[in-house]
Amino acid sequence: MKNWDLKNKRALVTGGSKGIGKAIVAEFIALGAEVLFTGRNETDLFNTEQEFKQEGARVTALSGDVADAAAQARIAEWISQNWGSLDILVNNAGVNIRRPSHEYIVEEYNKVIGINMLAPFELCRLLLPMLQKGNKPSVVSIASVAGSYDVQTGAPYGLAKAGMIQMGRNLASEWAKFDIRVNTVSPWFTYTPLTKGLLSNTEKLDSIIARTPLKRIANDSEVAAAVAFLAMDKASYITGQNLAVDGGITAGLL
Ligand SMILES: NC(=O)c1ccc[n+]([C@@H]2O[C@H](COP(=O)([O-])OP(=O)(O)OC[C@H]3O[C@@H](n4cnc5c(N)ncnc54)[C@H](OP(=O)(O)O)[C@@H]3O)[C@@H](O)[C@H]2O)c1
């Protein structure tokens, strides 16, 4: 019988210093995993690491931009040197720049697509040899409802998340022969530092809540719970899926 836990699992969570990523790190620790997490702002990163360590967790923070090849190489090197294998890869780090498509400059959409889509693809490729040595390995990427529908968050973000969802399907098929499961989680609006500005606009907040069947915004821990389930051996027959954590919004016509 497989357990509802992540004992004997070693996980990498990109962007684990705040928001949904931090909640995933906390959930993984609570379920028994050892976690490596990343972020760019070193103050946030190492404060979060301290917070977890004070509770006795087995965590390590590594700074760097996931879209930077040298930082990706440092992550792979750390895992190879310290663990020699990887059981769970969570592609969580993401950013958005909200504006009409025609107002984007090339550098801005390259950044949004680079961090949200190309970096996860590159990390998956780079870490494949470590995942192949892992204990019932799996990949979970954090996309968005914006990857399946226009939710007025900007076309580059939507197309990057759509690419991430499709990456999950393709890699699930390609990597089934290695026994690596690959899934995607698509949150709807969730309270995090990323959405703080937008959700403090009461008109926007009321309109989002009015459209959401469960009539509220998600908490980061509700997204983390879905990620933990997909990463667990309990989800051993689930691969290539995109699980919406969305209060029911995609069940209707948005
Ligand atoms: N919140 C929502 O409503 C919502 C809805 C749907 C999908 N999502 C997705 O969920 C994921 C997490 O979002 P969130 O709301 O938790 O965002 P957040 O509060 O801004 O946190 C993002 C985390 O990722 C890190 N990060 C961002 N860019 C990075 C980079 N280039 N390299 C390394 N780390 C990076 C951030 O730390 P640093 O800034 O210090 O690097 C932080 O730890 C994202 O992929 C987002 O697109 C969020």
The ligand as an SDF file (V2000), in Angstrom:
LIG
                    3D

 48 52  0  0  0  0  0  0  0  0999 V2000
   -0.9310   33.7880   -7.7350 N   0  0  0  0  0  0  0  0  0  0  0  0
   -1.8080   33.4650   -8.6880 C   0  0  0  0  0  0  0  0  0  0  0  0
   -2.9520   33.9220   -8.7040 O   0  0  0  0  0  0  0  0  0  0  0  0
   -1.3850   32.5100   -9.7700 C   0  0  0  0  0  0  0  0  0  0  0  0
   -2.3780   32.0300  -10.6330 C   0  0  0  0  0  0  0  0  0  0  0  0
   -2.0280   31.1540  -11.6410 C   0  0  0  0  0  0  0  0  0  0  0  0
   -0.7160   30.7480  -11.7770 C   0  0  0  0  0  0  0  0  0  0  0  0
    0.2400   31.2250  -10.9450 N   0  0  0  0  0  0  0  0  0  0  0  0
    1.6080   30.7460  -11.1430 C   0  0  0  0  0  0  0  0  0  0  0  0
    2.0840   30.1850   -9.9300 O   0  0  0  0  0  0  0  0  0  0  0  0
    3.5040   30.3560   -9.8440 C   0  0  0  0  0  0  0  0  0  0  0  0
    3.8480   31.0350   -8.5230 C   0  0  0  0  0  0  0  0  0  0  0  0
    3.2060   32.3040   -8.5150 O   0  0  0  0  0  0  0  0  0  0  0  0
    3.0750   33.1800   -7.2020 P   0  0  0  0  0  0  0  0  0  0  0  0
    1.7820   33.8720   -7.2920 O   0  0  0  0  0  0  0  0  0  0  0  0
    3.3990   32.3820   -6.0100 O   0  0  0  0  0  0  0  0  0  0  0  0
    4.2390   34.2540   -7.4830 O   0  0  0  0  0  0  0  0  0  0  0  0
    5.1170   35.1200   -6.4400 P   0  0  0  0  0  0  0  0  0  0  0  0
    4.3370   35.3550   -5.2190 O   0  0  0  0  0  0  0  0  0  0  0  0
    5.6310   36.2740   -7.2150 O   0  0  0  0  0  0  0  0  0  0  0  0
    6.3290   34.1270   -6.1180 O   0  0  0  0  0  0  0  0  0  0  0  0
    7.1400   33.7130   -7.1800 C   0  0  0  0  0  0  0  0  0  0  0  0
    8.3220   32.9620   -6.6630 C   0  0  0  0  0  0  0  0  0  0  0  0
    9.1750   32.6330   -7.7690 O   0  0  0  0  0  0  0  0  0  0  0  0
   10.4370   33.3110   -7.6200 C   0  0  0  0  0  0  0  0  0  0  0  0
   10.8710   33.7020   -8.9520 N   0  0  0  0  0  0  0  0  0  0  0  0
   10.2400   34.5190   -9.8250 C   0  0  0  0  0  0  0  0  0  0  0  0
   10.9490   34.6160  -10.9480 N   0  0  0  0  0  0  0  0  0  0  0  0
   12.0580   33.8400  -10.7880 C   0  0  0  0  0  0  0  0  0  0  0  0
   13.1690   33.5410  -11.5890 C   0  0  0  0  0  0  0  0  0  0  0  0
   13.3110   34.0830  -12.8050 N   0  0  0  0  0  0  0  0  0  0  0  0
   14.1060   32.6920  -11.1170 N   0  0  0  0  0  0  0  0  0  0  0  0
   13.9810   32.1500   -9.8880 C   0  0  0  0  0  0  0  0  0  0  0  0
   12.9340   32.4040   -9.0730 N   0  0  0  0  0  0  0  0  0  0  0  0
   11.9990   33.2390   -9.5210 C   0  0  0  0  0  0  0  0  0  0  0  0
   10.1600   34.4600   -6.6670 C   0  0  0  0  0  0  0  0  0  0  0  0
   11.3030   34.8980   -5.9630 O   0  0  0  0  0  0  0  0  0  0  0  0
   12.2080   36.0940   -6.5610 P   0  0  0  0  0  0  0  0  0  0  0  0
   11.2830   37.1540   -7.0450 O   0  0  0  0  0  0  0  0  0  0  0  0
   13.0620   36.4950   -5.4120 O   0  0  0  0  0  0  0  0  0  0  0  0
   13.0020   35.4820   -7.6660 O   0  0  0  0  0  0  0  0  0  0  0  0
    9.1790   33.7800   -5.7130 C   0  0  0  0  0  0  0  0  0  0  0  0
    9.8440   32.9150   -4.8300 O   0  0  0  0  0  0  0  0  0  0  0  0
    3.9120   31.1810  -11.0610 C   0  0  0  0  0  0  0  0  0  0  0  0
    4.3850   30.3130  -12.0750 O   0  0  0  0  0  0  0  0  0  0  0  0
    2.6170   31.8350  -11.4950 C   0  0  0  0  0  0  0  0  0  0  0  0
    2.6030   32.1360  -12.8620 O   0  0  0  0  0  0  0  0  0  0  0  0
   -0.0610   32.1040   -9.9370 C   0  0  0  0  0  0  0  0  0  0  0  0
  1  2  1  0
  2  3  2  0
  2  4  1  0
  4  5  1  0
  4 48  2  0
  5  6  2  0
  6  7  1  0
  7  8  2  0
  8  9  1  0
  8 48  1  0
  9 10  1  0
  9 46  1  0
 10 11  1  0
 11 12  1  0
 11 44  1  0
 12 13  1  0
 13 14  1  0
 14 15  2  0
 14 16  1  0
 14 17  1  0
 17 18  1  0
 18 19  2  0
 18 20  1  0
 18 21  1  0
 21 22  1  0
 22 23  1  0
 23 24  1  0
 23 42  1  0
 24 25  1  0
 25 26  1  0
 25 36  1  0
 26 27  1  0
 26 35  1  0
 27 28  2  0
 28 29  1  0
 29 30  1  0
 29 35  2  0
 30 31  1  0
 30 32  2  0
 32 33  1  0
 33 34  2  0
 34 35  1  0
 36 37  1  0
 36 42  1  0
 37 38  1  0
 38 39  2  0
 38 40  1  0
 38 41  1  0
 42 43  1  0
 44 45  1  0
 44 46  1  0
 46 47  1  0
M  CHG  2   8   1  16  -1
M  END
$$$$
